[in-house]
Amino acid sequence: MRHTPRRELLKTAGATLFIGGLAGCADQGTGNGQPGNDTDGGADDDTGDEGNGGEGDEPSGEGAFRAVHASPDAPNVDVYFDEEAVVEDLAFGEVSPYAAVEPNTYQLQVTAAGDADTVVFDEEITVEADRTATAVAFGEAAGGPETGFTVEILDDDIADPGEEDSRLRLFHASPDAGPVDVSPQPADGGGNETAGGSTDPLVSGLAFGETGTATVPAGDYTLDILPADGDEPVASVDLSAAGGTVYSAFAIGYVDPEAAGAGSEAAFELLVVEDAVDGERADGGTDEGLLAAGP
């Protein structure tokens, strides 16, 4: 195992994380109470035998892992499992494809790209068979206690939502956005009705470091991201939500990059990726400049 000098660690934690079971959690969020609309503090609920691994599937003997770079002021990063590079040169706004990982306990390390001695995260994780997980690197490298750099391990629920529905998980990683609501506007202009006929947002009051999950009928939407206490969208993103498909959306960047001392490349956006189709794991990431190989 590579020796990591204490002075080089921005964060070290000794707790074991069980991918698909336990995951790192922030404070409890505030959902809007609608069916199919859950908000939690940084990790999706464990869905049991019919959840993460796909409904009715036999264990495959492998887990799956990907990484998201959502820290707007951090350099490109590499991700290691026991000194084996799983993801290399991951840039801000990129999501690595899922990598197949043999069940085992590993030392997960996130380092500056090309500089294995500059470790920004070092934690032991246990990968379980037939489970799918996402590590989100978010916060500010130069941030304080509330917005400082960290890595959150999320359990991904890839179970089939049904041929007429889509499931969307949102993760709030924008340091200066404050709590937000996410409201779907159908492309036909018919208002923002959800599966239950409600005009409420899909997710309400989602705070930095929290996740929220909602199910919507398949169709074309514009997702408006609004401050929880306002009515003007911070950003809007078009989404063609296909039936039987699971998505993850990561709110990243700065609402006001100038005030944060950042360039336009760190401006707020909603990064949407496909997690699964009909209960089968999808590629899960963006395409350019990424390496995804099991250790």
C-alpha positions in Angstrom: 0.0 0.0 0.0 1.3 3.4 -0.9 2.3 5.4 2.2 0.4 8.7 2.4 2.0 11.5 4.5 -0.5 13.1 6.8 0.3 16.6 5.6 -0.7 15.6 2.1 -4.2 14.6 3.0 -7.1 17.0 2.7 -9.3 14.3 4.2 -8.7 10.9 5.7 -11.4 8.7 7.2 -11.0 5.2 8.6 -14.6 4.1 8.5 -15.6 1.3 6.1 -18.2 2.1 3.5 -20.4 -0.7 2.2 -21.3 0.0 -1.4 -24.9 -0.9 -1.8 -25.4 -0.9 2.0 -24.0 2.0 4.1 -23.0 5.2 2.4 -21.6 8.5 3.6 -24.4 10.8 4.6 -24.9 14.5 5.1 -27.8 16.1 7.1 -31.3 15.0 6.4 -33.0 16.9 3.5 -36.5 18.2 3.1 -38.7 16.5 0.5 -42.1 17.7 -0.6 -43.9 14.6 0.7 -45.1 13.5 -2.8 -45.0 9.8 -3.6 -41.9 8.9 -5.6 -40.1 12.0 -4.4 -37.5 11.3 -1.7 -34.9 13.6 -0.5 -32.0 12.5 1.7 -28.6 13.6 3.0 -26.2 12.4 0.3 -27.0 8.7 -0.2 -29.9 6.8 -1.7 -31.8 4.3 0.4 -30.7 0.6 0.1 -33.4 -1.0 -2.0 -32.7 -4.6 -1.1 -32.6 -7.6 -3.4 -34.8 -6.0 -6.1 -33.0 -2.6 -6.1 -29.5 -1.9 -7.0 -28.6 -5.1 -8.8 -31.6 -5.1 -11.1 -34.9 -6.8 -10.3 -34.8 -10.6 -10.3 -31.1 -10.7 -11.4 -28.8 -13.4 -10.2 -25.7 -12.1 -8.5 -23.1 -11.5 -11.2 -20.1 -11.7 -8.8 -19.0 -8.2 -9.6 -19.8 -4.7 -8.4 -19.6 -1.5 -10.4 -18.1 1.8 -9.6 -17.8 5.3 -11.2 -16.6 8.7 -10.2 -17.9 12.2 -10.7 -15.8 15.4 -10.6 -18.0 18.1 -9.2 -15.5 20.3 -7.5 -15.3 23.6 -9.4 -11.9 24.8 -8.2 -10.1 21.4 -8.0 -7.6 20.1 -10.6 -8.2 17.0 -12.7 -8.0 13.9 -10.5 -7.1 10.2 -10.6 -8.9 7.5 -8.7 -7.1 4.4 -7.3 -8.2 1.1 -5.8 -5.3 -0.3 -4.0 -2.8 1.5 -6.1 -4.5 0.5 -9.3 -5.8 3.4 -11.4 -9.6 3.0 -12.0 -10.2 6.5 -13.4 -7.5 8.8 -14.8 -7.4 12.5 -15.5 -11.1 13.1 -14.6 -11.9 16.8 -15.2 -14.5 19.0 -13.6 -17.9 18.2 -15.1 -17.0 14.7 -16.2 -18.5 11.4 -15.0 -16.5 8.2 -15.6 -18.2 5.2 -17.1 -19.0 2.4 -14.7 -16.0 0.1 -14.0 -16.5 -3.6 -13.1 -15.0 -4.3 -9.7 -14.4 -7.6 -8.0 -16.1 -7.8 -4.5 -13.4 -7.0 -1.9 -12.3 -4.3 0.5 -10.1 -1.7 -1.2 -8.3 1.5 -0.3 -10.0 4.2 -2.4 -7.7 7.1 -3.0 -8.4 10.3 -5.0 -5.2 12.2 -6.1 -4.3 15.1 -8.3 -4.0 13.8 -11.9 -0.6 12.5 -12.6 0.6 13.2 -9.0 0.0 10.1 -6.9 1.6 11.7 -3.9 -0.9 14.5 -3.6 -3.8 12.6 -2.1 -7.1 14.5 -1.5 -9.1 11.6 -0.3 -8.2 8.2 1.3 -10.8 5.8 2.6 -11.4 2.1 2.9 -14.4 0.8 1.0 -16.0 -2.6 0.7 -17.4 -3.5 -2.8 -20.3 -6.0 -2.6 -21.3 -8.3 -5.5 -23.9 -7.1 -7.9 -23.9 -3.6 -6.5 -23.5 -0.2 -8.2 -22.0 2.9 -6.7 -20.9 6.4 -7.5 -18.2 8.4 -5.8 -18.9 12.2 -6.1 -15.9 14.5 -5.5 -17.5 17.9 -4.7 -17.0 21.0 -2.6 -14.2 23.5 -2.9 -10.5 22.6 -2.6 -10.1 26.1 -1.0 -13.5 26.0 0.8 -14.3 26.2 4.5 -16.1 23.7 6.7 -19.5 24.1 5.0 -18.3 23.8 1.4 -14.9 22.1 1.7 -13.8 19.3 -0.6 -15.0 15.8 0.2 -16.1 12.6 -1.5 -19.5 11.1 -1.1 -20.2 7.4 -1.9 -23.7 7.0 -3.3 -25.6 3.7 -3.7 -27.1 3.6 -7.2 -30.6 2.1 -7.5 -30.7 0.7 -11.1 -34.0 -1.2 -10.7 -36.4 -0.9 -13.6 -38.9 2.0 -12.9 -41.4 0.5 -15.4 -41.8 0.9 -19.1 -43.9 4.1 -18.8 -41.8 5.8 -16.1 -38.3 7.3 -15.6 -36.5 7.7 -12.3 -34.3 10.7 -11.7 -31.8 11.2 -8.8 -30.4 14.6 -8.2 -27.3 15.5 -6.3 -26.7 19.1 -5.2 -23.0 20.0 -5.6 -23.1 23.7 -6.3 -21.3 25.5 -3.4 -23.1 28.9 -3.8 -26.5 27.9 -5.0 -28.2 27.5 -1.6 -31.2 25.1 -1.3 -33.0 24.5 -4.6 -36.3 23.2 -6.0 -36.3 21.2 -9.2 -39.5 21.7 -11.3 -40.3 19.8 -14.5 -41.9 21.7 -17.3 -43.3 19.3 -20.0 -42.3 20.2 -23.6 -45.9 20.6 -24.6 -46.3 23.6 -22.2 -49.0 21.9 -20.2 -47.6 22.9 -16.8 -45.3 21.0 -14.4 -47.6 18.1 -13.5 -45.9 15.0 -12.1 -47.0 11.4 -12.1 -49.5 12.0 -9.4 -51.0 15.1 -11.1 -49.3 17.4 -8.6 -47.9 20.8 -9.6 -45.3 20.6 -6.8 -41.5 20.4 -7.7 -40.0 17.0 -8.1 -37.6 17.9 -5.3 -38.0 20.8 -2.8 -35.4 22.4 -0.6 -32.5 20.3 -1.8 -29.4 21.6 0.0 -25.7 21.3 -0.8 -24.5 17.8 -0.5 -27.9 16.2 -0.5 -29.7 13.9 -2.9 -33.3 13.7 -4.0 -35.1 11.1 -6.1 -38.3 11.3 -8.1 -40.2 9.3 -10.6 -41.9 10.9 -13.7 -43.8 9.7 -16.7 -41.7 9.2 -19.7 -41.6 12.2 -22.0 -39.8 15.4 -22.9 -39.2 17.9 -20.1 -37.4 21.1 -19.2 -36.0 20.9 -15.7 -36.0 24.2 -14.0 -33.6 24.6 -11.0 -34.9 27.4 -8.8 -33.8 28.8 -5.4 -36.0 27.3 -2.8 -37.2 30.9 -1.8 -37.5 32.2 -5.4 -39.4 31.8 -8.7 -36.7 32.6 -11.3 -34.7 29.6 -12.5 -31.0 29.5 -11.9 -30.7 27.1 -14.9 -32.9 25.0 -17.1 -32.0 21.7 -18.8 -33.9 19.8 -21.4 -34.4 16.1 -20.7 -35.9 13.4 -22.9 -36.9 10.9 -20.2 -37.2 7.5 -21.7 -39.4 4.8 -20.2 -37.6 2.2 -18.1 -34.6 4.5 -17.7 -32.8 5.7 -14.6 -30.9 8.9 -14.6 -28.6 10.8 -12.3 -28.3 14.6 -12.4 -25.5 16.5 -10.7 -26.0 20.3 -10.0 -22.4 21.6 -10.3 -20.5 24.9 -10.7 -21.1 28.4 -9.3 -24.3 30.4 -9.7 -22.1 33.4 -9.6 -18.6 32.4 -10.9 -17.3 35.9 -10.9 -18.0 36.4 -7.2 -16.3 33.0 -6.5 -13.3 34.1 -8.5 -13.8 31.4 -11.1 -14.1 31.5 -14.9 -17.0 30.7 -17.1 -16.0 27.1 -17.3 -17.1 26.7 -13.6 -20.6 28.2 -14.2 -23.6 26.4 -12.9 -25.0 23.5 -14.9 -27.0 20.3 -14.4 -25.0 17.3 -15.6 -27.4 14.4 -16.5 -26.2 10.9 -17.2 -27.9 7.6 -17.8 -27.6 4.9 -15.1 -29.7 2.0 -16.3 -32.2 0.9 -19.0 -34.8 -1.7 -18.3 -32.9 -2.8 -15.1 -29.6 -3.2 -17.0 -26.6 -1.1 -16.0 -25.8 1.6 -18.7 -22.5 3.1 -19.5 -23.1 5.6 -16.8 -20.8 8.4 -17.7 -19.5 11.0 -20.2 -17.3 10.0 -23.0 -14.1 12.0 -23.4 -10.7 11.5 -21.8 -11.6 8.8 -19.3 -10.3 5.4 -18.4 -12.5 2.8 -16.7 -11.0 -0.6 -16.0 -11.5 -2.9 -13.1 -8.6 -3.3 -10.7 
